């Protein structure tokens, strides 16, 4: 009669395998959800980050919206509305680029990144958490800015399904592109003390040359050419196509909204940012405590 009792070798194998199974890494979905919750709680509990990231664009909107007057030359469009469409792009960059790059520099300086890198958490969950935080805050920022612009300054809401769709993909692609660039750019920040000094000038300069504070067609041609290399200009152009009348497109550089090109440029920046992030981000290294 054949014995059904496990052999000593089988018992040993089972004993070894059981703890190994118990030590399996948590699933990507569960870990990403948990990490996203931590990121969101941390962001909204940090008053400094909340004020700089969310309220700074609001202050710009209120100040410049109260200063600007008249219409853009060659159109019947109020210059305030042109500015407001641009400041939404600045709000996306504030949450997706500035806030994220600075937070990564702080986490690297405090050793948070190193500690997370040696935990059982899948490393993908760290980036998913950052992306979820950026997307949520960018959507909230956009709702806040649009609400103020519509209520106080008469910015018209999108009046067609196509404009709403454009708002959706422009916001999504712009936010993700800025986030990917922020992860890569954080490699240039030596420590948390210098983070704001290294990030803020880039943030401000790109706003000035990308048609946020001034109508883009009134900027020098060389400045327009430089701005066209970066995503903020294209985001702002996409938002102008959403909130401004089609007659305004005649003063755009190409005489039209170029929605296909906007989507292509933002998608390419997203891809380039992801590649650069993969090449430059380190869980350990000379700049990782």
C-alpha positions as a LaTeX table, in Angstrom:
\begin{tabular}{lrrr}
\hline
Residue & $x$ (\AA) & $y$ (\AA) & $z$ (\AA) \\
\hline
Unk1 & 0.00 & 0.00 & 0.00 \\
Unk2 & 1.33 & 3.41 & $-0.97$ \\
Unk3 & 1.69 & 5.83 & 1.91 \\
Unk4 & $-0.13$ & 9.19 & 1.64 \\
Unk5 & 1.90 & 10.77 & 4.42 \\
Unk6 & 4.24 & 13.61 & 3.27 \\
Unk7 & 7.89 & 12.83 & 3.30 \\
Unk8 & 10.34 & 14.72 & 5.49 \\
Unk9 & 11.61 & 16.59 & 2.41 \\
Unk10 & 8.08 & 17.66 & 1.48 \\
Unk11 & 7.42 & 18.88 & 5.01 \\
Unk12 & 10.64 & 20.90 & 4.96 \\
Unk13 & 9.78 & 22.38 & 1.57 \\
Unk14 & 6.30 & 23.37 & 2.76 \\
Unk15 & 7.76 & 24.92 & 5.90 \\
Unk16 & 10.15 & 27.01 & 3.85 \\
Unk17 & 7.59 & 28.06 & 1.26 \\
Unk18 & 4.88 & 29.14 & 3.69 \\
Unk19 & 6.84 & 32.02 & 5.23 \\
Unk20 & 8.01 & 33.03 & 1.76 \\
Unk21 & 4.40 & 33.29 & 0.58 \\
Unk22 & 3.51 & 35.25 & 3.69 \\
Unk23 & 6.29 & 37.69 & 2.90 \\
Unk24 & 5.11 & 38.41 & $-0.64$ \\
Unk25 & 5.13 & 42.04 & $-1.66$ \\
Unk26 & 1.73 & 43.71 & $-1.35$ \\
Unk27 & $-0.20$ & 44.03 & $-4.58$ \\
Unk28 & 0.47 & 47.06 & $-6.73$ \\
Unk29 & $-3.15$ & 48.21 & $-6.52$ \\
Unk30 & $-3.40$ & 47.94 & $-2.73$ \\
Unk31 & 0.00 & 49.51 & $-2.13$ \\
Unk32 & $-0.66$ & 52.32 & $-4.61$ \\
Unk33 & $-4.02$ & 53.09 & $-3.00$ \\
Unk34 & $-2.46$ & 53.21 & 0.45 \\
Unk35 & 0.44 & 55.36 & $-0.74$ \\
Unk36 & $-1.92$ & 57.73 & $-2.57$ \\
Unk37 & $-3.93$ & 58.23 & 0.62 \\
Unk38 & $-0.74$ & 59.04 & 2.53 \\
Unk39 & 0.34 & 61.53 & $-0.14$ \\
Unk40 & $-3.02$ & 63.34 & $-0.12$ \\
Unk41 & $-3.21$ & 63.51 & 3.67 \\
Unk42 & 0.35 & 64.77 & 3.89 \\
Unk43 & $-0.25$ & 67.45 & 1.28 \\
Unk44 & $-3.44$ & 68.86 & 2.79 \\
Unk45 & $-1.97$ & 68.83 & 6.31 \\
Unk46 & 1.10 & 70.79 & 5.19 \\
Unk47 & $-0.08$ & 74.39 & 5.36 \\
Unk48 & 3.03 & 75.82 & 3.70 \\
Unk49 & 2.73 & 73.51 & 0.71 \\
Unk50 & $-1.01$ & 74.06 & 0.51 \\
Unk51 & $-0.67$ & 77.84 & 0.47 \\
Unk52 & 2.21 & 78.00 & $-2.00$ \\
Unk53 & 0.88 & 75.37 & $-4.38$ \\
Unk54 & $-2.86$ & 76.07 & $-4.40$ \\
Unk55 & $-3.24$ & 79.68 & $-3.29$ \\
Unk56 & $-0.33$ & 81.32 & $-5.12$ \\
Unk57 & $-2.03$ & 81.02 & $-8.55$ \\
Unk58 & $-5.27$ & 82.26 & $-6.96$ \\
Unk59 & $-3.49$ & 85.37 & $-5.68$ \\
Unk60 & $-2.03$ & 85.97 & $-9.14$ \\
Unk61 & $-5.50$ & 85.62 & $-10.64$ \\
Unk62 & $-7.02$ & 88.13 & $-8.23$ \\
Unk63 & $-4.21$ & 90.67 & $-8.55$ \\
Unk64 & $-3.74$ & 90.62 & $-12.33$ \\
Unk65 & $-7.45$ & 90.20 & $-12.95$ \\
Unk66 & $-8.01$ & 93.47 & $-11.10$ \\
Unk67 & $-5.25$ & 95.26 & $-13.03$ \\
Unk68 & $-5.83$ & 94.27 & $-16.67$ \\
Unk69 & $-8.38$ & 96.08 & $-18.80$ \\
Unk70 & $-9.27$ & 96.55 & $-22.46$ \\
Unk71 & $-9.24$ & 94.08 & $-25.33$ \\
Unk72 & $-6.45$ & 92.26 & $-27.15$ \\
Unk73 & $-5.40$ & 94.10 & $-30.30$ \\
Unk74 & $-7.03$ & 92.62 & $-33.39$ \\
Unk75 & $-9.82$ & 90.94 & $-31.41$ \\
Unk76 & $-12.86$ & 91.78 & $-29.30$ \\
Unk77 & $-11.68$ & 89.53 & $-26.46$ \\
Unk78 & $-11.16$ & 91.00 & $-23.00$ \\
Unk79 & $-7.49$ & 90.79 & $-22.02$ \\
Unk80 & $-8.58$ & 89.62 & $-18.56$ \\
Unk81 & $-10.08$ & 86.49 & $-20.04$ \\
Unk82 & $-6.90$ & 85.77 & $-21.99$ \\
Unk83 & $-4.89$ & 86.08 & $-18.79$ \\
Unk84 & $-7.28$ & 83.85 & $-16.87$ \\
Unk85 & $-7.00$ & 81.05 & $-19.41$ \\
Unk86 & $-3.22$ & 81.29 & $-19.02$ \\
Unk87 & $-3.23$ & 81.33 & $-15.23$ \\
Unk88 & $-5.03$ & 77.98 & $-15.24$ \\
Unk89 & $-1.99$ & 76.54 & $-17.02$ \\
Unk90 & 0.21 & 78.20 & $-14.40$ \\
Unk91 & $-1.90$ & 76.55 & $-11.70$ \\
Unk92 & $-1.33$ & 73.16 & $-13.29$ \\
Unk93 & 2.41 & 73.81 & $-13.42$ \\
Unk94 & 2.38 & 74.95 & $-9.80$ \\
Unk95 & 0.88 & 71.67 & $-8.62$ \\
Unk96 & 2.47 & 69.33 & $-11.17$ \\
Unk97 & 5.98 & 70.77 & $-11.38$ \\
Unk98 & 6.89 & 73.15 & $-8.54$ \\
Unk99 & 5.10 & 71.43 & $-5.70$ \\
Unk100 & 6.19 & 67.93 & $-6.71$ \\
Unk101 & 9.85 & 68.75 & $-7.38$ \\
Unk102 & 10.17 & 70.51 & $-4.03$ \\
Unk103 & 8.44 & 67.70 & $-2.12$ \\
Unk104 & 10.72 & 65.06 & $-3.65$ \\
Unk105 & 13.78 & 67.12 & $-2.67$ \\
Unk106 & 12.50 & 67.34 & 0.91 \\
Unk107 & 11.79 & 63.60 & 1.08 \\
Unk108 & 15.23 & 62.84 & $-0.30$ \\
Unk109 & 16.87 & 65.14 & 2.28 \\
Unk110 & 14.98 & 63.66 & 5.22 \\
Unk111 & 15.74 & 60.09 & 4.17 \\
Unk112 & 12.11 & 59.26 & 3.39 \\
Unk113 & 12.91 & 58.06 & $-0.13$ \\
Unk114 & 15.70 & 55.76 & 1.09 \\
Unk115 & 13.47 & 54.25 & 3.77 \\
Unk116 & 10.59 & 53.71 & 1.34 \\
Unk117 & 13.02 & 52.11 & $-1.10$ \\
Unk118 & 13.95 & 49.36 & 1.35 \\
Unk119 & 10.38 & 48.56 & 2.45 \\
Unk120 & 8.31 & 45.76 & 0.86 \\
Unk121 & 6.22 & 48.44 & $-0.88$ \\
Unk122 & 6.48 & 48.07 & $-4.68$ \\
Unk123 & 8.50 & 51.02 & $-5.92$ \\
Unk124 & 5.84 & 51.72 & $-8.53$ \\
Unk125 & 3.44 & 52.61 & $-5.71$ \\
Unk126 & 5.62 & 55.58 & $-4.73$ \\
Unk127 & 5.28 & 57.16 & $-8.16$ \\
Unk128 & 1.59 & 56.27 & $-8.46$ \\
Unk129 & 1.00 & 58.00 & $-5.13$ \\
Unk130 & 2.79 & 61.13 & $-6.30$ \\
Unk131 & 0.86 & 61.15 & $-9.58$ \\
Unk132 & $-2.49$ & 60.70 & $-7.84$ \\
Unk133 & $-1.71$ & 63.58 & $-5.50$ \\
Unk134 & $-0.70$ & 65.82 & $-8.38$ \\
Unk135 & $-3.78$ & 64.96 & $-10.46$ \\
Unk136 & $-6.18$ & 65.51 & $-7.55$ \\
Unk137 & $-4.62$ & 68.84 & $-6.59$ \\
Unk138 & $-4.45$ & 69.99 & $-10.22$ \\
Unk139 & $-8.16$ & 69.28 & $-10.67$ \\
Unk140 & $-8.98$ & 71.12 & $-7.43$ \\
Unk141 & $-6.75$ & 74.02 & $-8.49$ \\
Unk142 & $-8.48$ & 74.24 & $-11.87$ \\
Unk143 & $-11.96$ & 74.14 & $-10.32$ \\
Unk144 & $-10.95$ & 76.86 & $-7.86$ \\
Unk145 & $-9.42$ & 79.12 & $-10.53$ \\
Unk146 & $-12.28$ & 78.66 & $-12.99$ \\
Unk147 & $-14.83$ & 79.28 & $-10.26$ \\
Unk148 & $-13.18$ & 82.57 & $-9.28$ \\
Unk149 & $-12.66$ & 83.63 & $-12.90$ \\
Unk150 & $-16.29$ & 82.93 & $-13.83$ \\
Unk151 & $-17.75$ & 84.53 & $-10.69$ \\
Unk152 & $-15.61$ & 87.64 & $-10.39$ \\
Unk153 & $-14.32$ & 88.31 & $-13.90$ \\
Unk154 & $-16.97$ & 86.92 & $-16.25$ \\
Unk155 & $-14.91$ & 84.16 & $-17.86$ \\
Unk156 & $-17.36$ & 82.19 & $-20.05$ \\
Unk157 & $-17.73$ & 78.48 & $-19.35$ \\
Unk158 & $-17.15$ & 75.99 & $-22.19$ \\
Unk159 & $-20.32$ & 75.87 & $-24.30$ \\
Unk160 & $-19.81$ & 72.68 & $-26.33$ \\
Unk161 & $-18.98$ & 69.05 & $-25.64$ \\
Unk162 & $-15.82$ & 69.41 & $-27.72$ \\
Unk163 & $-14.56$ & 72.26 & $-25.52$ \\
Unk164 & $-15.24$ & 70.23 & $-22.38$ \\
Unk165 & $-13.36$ & 67.30 & $-23.90$ \\
Unk166 & $-10.44$ & 69.58 & $-24.79$ \\
Unk167 & $-10.39$ & 70.87 & $-21.21$ \\
Unk168 & $-10.21$ & 67.28 & $-19.97$ \\
Unk169 & $-7.35$ & 66.00 & $-22.12$ \\
Unk170 & $-5.37$ & 69.26 & $-21.95$ \\
Unk171 & $-5.59$ & 69.21 & $-18.16$ \\
Unk172 & $-4.71$ & 65.49 & $-17.96$ \\
Unk173 & $-1.78$ & 65.55 & $-20.40$ \\
Unk174 & $-0.44$ & 68.83 & $-19.01$ \\
Unk175 & $-0.58$ & 67.60 & $-15.43$ \\
Unk176 & 1.12 & 64.28 & $-16.15$ \\
Unk177 & 3.78 & 65.95 & $-18.31$ \\
Unk178 & 4.60 & 68.45 & $-15.56$ \\
Unk179 & 4.76 & 65.65 & $-12.99$ \\
Unk180 & 7.16 & 63.56 & $-15.06$ \\
Unk181 & 9.37 & 66.58 & $-15.67$ \\
Unk182 & 9.33 & 67.38 & $-11.93$ \\
Unk183 & 10.60 & 63.92 & $-11.00$ \\
Unk184 & 13.46 & 64.27 & $-13.47$ \\
Unk185 & 14.21 & 67.90 & $-12.52$ \\
Unk186 & 14.41 & 66.99 & $-8.83$ \\
Unk187 & 17.73 & 65.27 & $-9.62$ \\
Unk188 & 19.24 & 68.75 & $-10.07$ \\
Unk189 & 18.27 & 69.86 & $-6.55$ \\
Unk190 & 21.16 & 69.22 & $-4.13$ \\
Unk191 & 19.14 & 69.61 & $-0.91$ \\
Unk192 & 15.79 & 70.75 & 0.42 \\
Unk193 & 17.12 & 74.16 & 1.48 \\
Unk194 & 17.86 & 75.12 & $-2.11$ \\
Unk195 & 14.76 & 73.48 & $-3.63$ \\
Unk196 & 12.61 & 76.60 & $-3.86$ \\
Unk197 & 15.51 & 78.67 & $-5.20$ \\
Unk198 & 16.13 & 76.17 & $-8.00$ \\
Unk199 & 12.49 & 75.46 & $-8.88$ \\
Unk200 & 10.78 & 78.86 & $-8.56$ \\
Unk201 & 12.83 & 80.79 & $-11.19$ \\
Unk202 & 12.02 & 78.17 & $-13.82$ \\
Unk203 & 8.37 & 78.28 & $-12.82$ \\
Unk204 & 8.20 & 82.08 & $-13.07$ \\
Unk205 & 10.22 & 82.48 & $-16.28$ \\
Unk206 & 8.14 & 79.91 & $-18.16$ \\
Unk207 & 4.98 & 81.74 & $-17.14$ \\
Unk208 & 6.24 & 85.06 & $-18.46$ \\
Unk209 & 7.34 & 83.68 & $-21.84$ \\
Unk210 & 4.37 & 81.32 & $-22.32$ \\
Unk211 & 1.53 & 83.81 & $-22.58$ \\
Unk212 & 0.31 & 83.59 & $-18.99$ \\
Unk213 & 0.75 & 87.21 & $-17.93$ \\
Unk214 & 0.67 & 88.76 & $-21.41$ \\
Unk215 & $-1.06$ & 87.86 & $-24.69$ \\
Unk216 & 1.29 & 85.42 & $-26.41$ \\
Unk217 & 1.15 & 87.23 & $-29.76$ \\
Unk218 & 2.55 & 90.38 & $-28.11$ \\
Unk219 & 5.75 & 88.66 & $-26.98$ \\
Unk220 & 8.97 & 88.92 & $-29.08$ \\
Unk221 & 9.23 & 86.23 & $-31.73$ \\
Unk222 & 12.41 & 84.75 & $-30.20$ \\
Unk223 & 10.62 & 84.43 & $-26.86$ \\
Unk224 & 7.69 & 82.70 & $-28.56$ \\
Unk225 & 10.13 & 80.26 & $-30.13$ \\
Unk226 & 11.74 & 79.43 & $-26.78$ \\
Unk227 & 8.35 & 79.03 & $-25.08$ \\
Unk228 & 7.20 & 76.63 & $-27.82$ \\
Unk229 & 9.85 & 74.18 & $-26.62$ \\
Unk230 & 8.09 & 73.75 & $-23.26$ \\
Unk231 & 4.67 & 72.42 & $-22.28$ \\
Unk232 & 3.28 & 75.50 & $-20.47$ \\
Unk233 & 2.82 & 77.43 & $-23.70$ \\
Unk234 & 0.85 & 74.57 & $-25.22$ \\
Unk235 & $-1.25$ & 74.04 & $-22.12$ \\
Unk236 & $-2.15$ & 77.73 & $-22.05$ \\
Unk237 & $-3.04$ & 77.64 & $-25.75$ \\
Unk238 & $-5.26$ & 74.63 & $-25.14$ \\
Unk239 & $-7.07$ & 76.39 & $-22.30$ \\
Unk240 & $-7.53$ & 79.49 & $-24.47$ \\
Unk241 & $-9.26$ & 77.29 & $-27.06$ \\
Unk242 & $-11.63$ & 76.13 & $-24.31$ \\
Unk243 & $-12.61$ & 79.46 & $-22.77$ \\
Unk244 & $-12.08$ & 82.05 & $-25.52$ \\
Unk245 & $-14.15$ & 82.54 & $-28.70$ \\
Unk246 & $-12.92$ & 80.91 & $-31.90$ \\
Unk247 & $-12.39$ & 84.38 & $-33.38$ \\
Unk248 & $-9.44$ & 84.80 & $-31.01$ \\
Unk249 & $-7.54$ & 82.02 & $-32.81$ \\
Unk250 & $-6.53$ & 84.45 & $-35.57$ \\
Unk251 & $-3.93$ & 86.03 & $-33.27$ \\
Unk252 & $-2.38$ & 82.69 & $-32.31$ \\
Unk253 & 1.05 & 82.10 & $-33.93$ \\
Unk254 & $-0.34$ & 79.63 & $-36.48$ \\
Unk255 & $-3.66$ & 81.41 & $-36.91$ \\
Unk256 & $-5.52$ & 78.51 & $-35.28$ \\
Unk257 & $-5.77$ & 76.51 & $-32.08$ \\
Unk258 & $-3.56$ & 73.60 & $-33.29$ \\
Unk259 & $-5.25$ & 71.13 & $-30.94$ \\
Unk260 & $-3.54$ & 68.14 & $-32.57$ \\
Unk261 & $-0.12$ & 69.69 & $-32.10$ \\
Unk262 & $-0.92$ & 70.60 & $-28.48$ \\
Unk263 & $-1.81$ & 66.97 & $-27.71$ \\
Unk264 & 1.31 & 65.72 & $-29.51$ \\
Unk265 & 3.70 & 68.09 & $-27.72$ \\
Unk266 & 2.25 & 67.33 & $-24.29$ \\
Unk267 & 2.35 & 63.57 & $-25.00$ \\
Unk268 & 6.00 & 63.82 & $-26.11$ \\
Unk269 & 6.90 & 65.76 & $-22.96$ \\
Unk270 & 5.16 & 63.10 & $-20.88$ \\
Unk271 & 7.20 & 60.38 & $-22.58$ \\
Unk272 & 10.45 & 62.35 & $-22.35$ \\
Unk273 & 9.82 & 63.13 & $-18.69$ \\
Unk274 & 9.15 & 59.47 & $-17.93$ \\
Unk275 & 12.39 & 58.40 & $-19.65$ \\
Unk276 & 14.43 & 61.09 & $-17.90$ \\
Unk277 & 12.86 & 60.18 & $-14.56$ \\
Unk278 & 13.81 & 56.53 & $-15.03$ \\
Unk279 & 17.39 & 57.55 & $-15.87$ \\
Unk280 & 17.89 & 60.09 & $-13.08$ \\
Unk281 & 15.77 & 59.03 & $-10.09$ \\
Unk282 & 17.69 & 57.15 & $-7.41$ \\
Unk283 & 16.53 & 55.46 & $-4.23$ \\
Unk284 & 20.14 & 55.60 & $-3.03$ \\
Unk285 & 23.14 & 57.67 & $-4.02$ \\
Unk286 & 25.28 & 60.66 & $-3.05$ \\
Unk287 & 22.22 & 62.90 & $-2.84$ \\
Unk288 & 19.96 & 60.37 & $-1.12$ \\
Unk289 & 20.22 & 60.30 & 2.68 \\
\hline
\end{tabular}
